Each structure stands twice: as C-alpha cells, then as structure tokens.
Amino acid sequence: MREASSVRFEAEDVRRRQLIEATIESLADVGFAACTLMDIARRAGVSPGLVAHYFGDKEGLLEATLRHLAGRLSRLVARRLAQARTPRERIQAVIDANLAPEEFDRRTASVWLAFWGQVIHSVRFKRVQNVYQRRMLSNLRHGLRRLVSARDAERTAVAIAAVIDGLWLRETLAAEGEPESAEARAIATAFVDAQLAAIRQRVGASAEAEAEGAAEPILRSYVGGRAHPAVERGSFPTFEPATGAVLAEIEIAGEAEVAAAVASAKSGQGIWAAMTASERGKVMARAAHLLRGRGDELARLETRDTGRPIRDTGADVAAAADCLDRFAGLAATLAGEHVDLGSQGFGYARPEPLGVIVAAGRCGDPLWSACSRAAPALAAGNAIVFRPSELASLAALKLAEILSEAGLPDGVFNVVLGPARTGDLLMRQPDIALAAGAAEPSGKPALIVFDDAPLDDAVAAVLQSCILGAGRASGAARVFVQEAIRPAFLDKLAARIRGAVVGDPLDVATEVGALVSDAGLQDVLCRIEEAGEQGARRLVGGHRLAEGGLAKGAFLAPALLDGCADDMAIVRDQVLAPVVAVLAFAAEDEAVARANAGLHGCAACLFTRDLARGHRVVAQLRADTGWINRGPLSPAERSAPGAEDARAALQAHLRRKRVYVHLGAD
C-alpha cells in the first residue's frame, strides 16, 4: 500500500515539473499575455483540466514557475558561496551566479522579464520577488561586512544589486543574439573593486588592515612533529561562525606537503611499532591527561572554530580524553595466539599494525572525530596522516601538538590542511594501508515515535538530537511520528524549541550556537524554503537571526517543519543545523520501510511503551546502532563503557600474521 502511494506521489511530482517546464517554454515563445492554460496544456500533452487540477488557475501555475526559477537561482548561488574562501570571493559568487550563462541566455531571460513586468500587478509575484531581492542583499551584505563598516556594507550591497539588475536588463533588451554574460560579470566585478577601493581610501589604511584581518596568524600543516610550510603558499581564511571574524589563515597543503606527510608517517611508524604495546599505552594516557588539563582552552578554541555552544565542546574534550584513555588500556592487552600442531611443531598468530593510516575529520565535532579515529590506530601501532575539515582545522593542530608533548615519536601523527583537493592528493599516495573515516555514511538517522510513546521522552530526544546537538555529525534525524500522536507531539516540541536559548556560543547559558559557516546557513535556508514550496509547513523558526550581537554570525532560528516528505532535500540530506523535519506515518511496517530507505548504516531510535514492538522494529531497521525509548548518546556519554565496540575498532587497525614452526623429526 505504502509502495503504491510513494509511486503515486513521485508521479505527481514529475507531472508538476513537466507542467512548469511547459510554462517556461510558453512564456519564452509567446510572452505573458498569450501564455494560457490551453497553450501550456498543449505543450505538455495534457488537458487544460489537468493543469487546473494541479495549480488551480493561471496565476497559481505562474507563481509556482517563478518560485521554481528563483529556487534554481538560489541553489546556484549557494553552490558558488560554498566554494568561496574569502569575503571578496563571496561577493563575486553572488555576481557570478546571478549573471551566469545558464541564467543569462535569451530564453531564460525572456521568462524572467515576463514575470518582472507583472510584479506590480500581482501580490503573489511581488512576494516571490521580494524574497529573491532580500536574499541577494543578505548574501552581499554578509561578505561586505567583513571588508567595510556595516553602514558602508548596506549602501554598497544595494548598489551592487542595482548594477547586477541593470546589467541583466540592459543585456537582455539590447543584445543581438545571446547576451554577453562574461562581459556583464566583468563590468560588475570592476564596479565592486572600484567601490571597495574608494571606501578604503576614505577610511584610511588602518581600517583596511582591520577589515581584511591582515594580522591574523598563518596555520600550517603539522608534519614530522613541527609546522611544515607549504611550497606554493596558497591559503584561505577560516572564520569564527558566531562573529564573522577571521580566526586565521590556513595554508593549503599541496602535493609536496602531502608526500612529505606520508613519508614522515612511514618513518615514524617503524619507531612507534617497535615500542611495546604498554609503552604506547603510556604515551596515549599522558596525552589524555594533557587534554583534560587544557580542557577550557580546547573547548573555547573549538567553540570559536565551529560555533557550537561551549557546554557541548567542553563535554567533547572530556569524551576525547576518555577515548584516548580507553585505547591506551586496550593497547596493553594485545597478544598473540598459540596453535598446537602436535609433536612435529606449533603455530602462532601475532597482531601487527597495518602501517600508515589516512583519516578525515568532521566540521561538527573536530576534536572528537580526530581522537576517535586516531586512538585505535595509534594503540595498534600505526601512524596517521589526518586531514581535518577545511571549515574546522584548529583542534586537530592542537591535538598534534599535545601528542608530541606526550612523547609520541615525530611523524606518527601528521595533520595536512586544505580542501577536498588535499584529501584527493592524500588518497593517491601509494604507501597508504587504510583510509579510516574518509567518507561519512550516505544515509541519515531515523527517529520513530509510535502512538503509545512516552511523549516527553520522545520530545526531549528530538530536541537533543536535532536542535541542541545539531552541530555534530550525528545531528538532525528524520523524525517519523504516528498520526494519532502527531498533534500533541508537535505542540510539545514547538514549545520546547521556542524556549531554546540561541546566542553567543561562548556563553555557558547558550543552548544553540552558530552554524559552522555562512555558506552552510545559506544552503539550509534554501532547503527550508524549497521544502515550503513542496508542501512542508514551517511551525517555528527557520529564518536567519541578525539582531544585535548575532548580526555578523551564521545564526539560524531553530526550525520545526511539519508535513515533510521523504524526497525533500531537508529530509533526505545531512543538515548540520537546528532543524526538525517531521514526517507522518500510519502503520508500523510503513515506518520501518521508510526509515530503512534512507538509513544506509546510520543510527535509529524509536519510542514505544510496547517493548515487544520495540524489539521487533529495531530488529528490522538496517541501522548500525539502535535505541529504544532514549535518544542518541550525548557528548559526555560517548566514552562510557560499552558506548562502542572498542576492541573491534582496535582489531580493524591490525593484521594477524600466522607463523608455523616445524620442529623436525625426533
């Protein structure tokens, strides 16, 4: 039944897209006045009645088409912003996306013109146009505020937006053939450079240096026990998500630095593996002690780097130290096995390290992800080349320094800094024995609330997982709620979300901090808006917070969305943001099937007072970890005994060498 329903909804979505494409074709060919439901139906090969069934009337269809075009442009802007590394590149990303060839061709431009000509006559079109304009100005302002004063940023953003719109209109109306996208982008770029130069000249060199953050430190890869300067010296800034201030310049590791890191790891691994397991355990235990001693410093560093509340990062530091301690103890338990082969001989198996391990970190919990991946590898006698997320690199460098101080031989733990390209270079190195954590699970956790669930416990788990814990990689789950309990669940959850304290992540009272990057915030805002266009209802939040001290940071008002569907991007994709997407279900088998469709090795938890059902459902869920009547582990609980199979993790970083000894004849 559920399968048939899913197919029907998918077919309806395909039909809607088909009708929107036919509308775009009609507007491009005959213009707004001649674009009728009859013409659109003819182009789509359907009856006019079917068009009316889906969209009501012409204005409803045209509004849906305008939202489709605006959403497509917003996603293009978000992709360009995600690639930008400096404030100036962010401004350029907005220009390049709005004047991109795919949005600047004659056909698309004529459709946009048809809509803009009707904006003054249609409240519905005007509403969409206002959202589009506000988003452009917000993106421009956010980049400009890191270069000039807030007042200059406001004025300059309006001027740049006007130039973009003017260039687009001029080229669209005046050009012979296809409009010159490249020429328009060049003119807009020159205008921005001239505006910034004029502002800097007016405010003086000191203001320029302050705005650009020229005095910020340069952070380099950590290779062979020390900072390793890059040959090419390319770099990008890393920002404090809560304030927009530049924390440091990150020097990018290129091919030479990656090769040096692997060579250093190969050399250091021989020294490390030659030490006894007990000696290795003592070094790791000293590192855990140093981590605890610098807990406040490390928590503050990670909060400034990620935007997560300091109450969470402090718990992560403690969990990371406990993780090192646990594997330090396990290192001493490594032992071989003896095999009796009778009077003629015997055999034995001995555990040996794999060699050089490559590991990748996460931006949501950089210190924990570094320690949880390094600890089993180090305990087994391996060396590591670690690449942290380019959005949160500071904690990994501090961990490398602490490990060296604890007595880890040079080269055993190396950190290479840089974007995905650095990771690609690392994966191509020939001396890599294992890539640990190089890719995250492709699925998304599921949380199922049945109609007999302990409601307060379920609400608390969703709040912790999706709102308070949203900055971690284990963040927002897909929340399936049975229809009968859904109204009460939504009421309680909405009240709890409204009460969550959003603010300065360095304040111990803050429960929800900033998103890790402004580009990530823009992406989430686009997904929330897209979900609304696809039928989701926004019950709480879901907008950017820009008042007072939050103005320069990447802050999102915690959001609650109801009426979500499985194929929505906000539901399907990992979103490290305080967003709850609620999906309704009717029956147990439906919940299991839909949860399994997106799990792909992630975790799942369920809430029900019927423990027989709880055990039955958790057995059917294709999850690597399951919880019944409680939520995922908090940071403080991650290192508790039994929290994960530490022995299995240790064995995964070992090979077993089998040796057979023949004693010869008597």
Secondary structure, DSSP 4 states (H G I P E B T S, - for coil): -HHHHHHHHHHHHHHHHHHHHHHHHHHHHHHHHH--HHHHHHHHTS-HHHHHHHHSSHHHHHHHHHHHHHHHHHHHHHHHHHH--SHHHHHHHHHHHHT-HHHHSHHHHHHHHHHHTTGGG-HHHHHHHHHHHHHHHHHHHHHHTTTS-HHHHHHHHHHHHHHHHHHHHHHHHH-SSS--HHHHHHHHHHHHHHHHHHHHHHH-HHHHHHHHTTTPPEE-EEETTEEE--SS--EEEEE-TTT--EEEEEEPP-HHHHHHHHHHHHHHHHHHHHS-HHHHHHHHHHHHHHHHHTHHHHHHHHHHHH---HHHHHHHHHHHHHHHHHHHHHHTT---EEEE-GGGEEEEEEEEE-SEEEEE--SSSHHHHHHHHHHHHHHTT-EEEEE--TT--HHHHHHHHHHHHHTPPTTSEEE---SHHHHHHHHT-TT--EEESSS--SS--EEEE-TTS-HHHHHHHHIIIIIITTTSTT-PPEEEEEGGGHHHHHHHHHHHHHT--BS-TTSTT-SB---S-HHHHHHHHHHHHHHHHTT-EEEE--SB--SGGGTTS--B--EEEES--TTSHHHHS---SSEEEEEEESSHHHHHHHHHHHHTT-EEEEE-S-HHHHHHHHHHS--SEEEESS-SPPGGGTTSTTSS-HHHHHHTTEEEEEEEEE----
